[in-house]
């Protein structure tokens, strides 16, 4: 399975190697949901789909940054994969 963030091959991981995957290159951790969608476990239940407030493109495959993850953001945000705009949740 390829990582949706960096495109490299991921390895199956605990608790179920058929459903959970880690990317050793970019640090992403993903799970295959019941509907077959591959989602970032750190953003699970916090859908990062939608459209960018800047360019209007889809936020699918955008990178989620959790609150305080980069040290100075009090709110989580999705970085648009098209223009790089921060889309706060």
Secondary structure, 3 states (H helix, E strand, C coil): CECCCCCCECEECCCCCCCEEECCCCCCEEEECCCCCEEEHHHCCCCCCCECCCCCCECCCCEEECCCCCCCCCCCEEECCCCCCEEEC
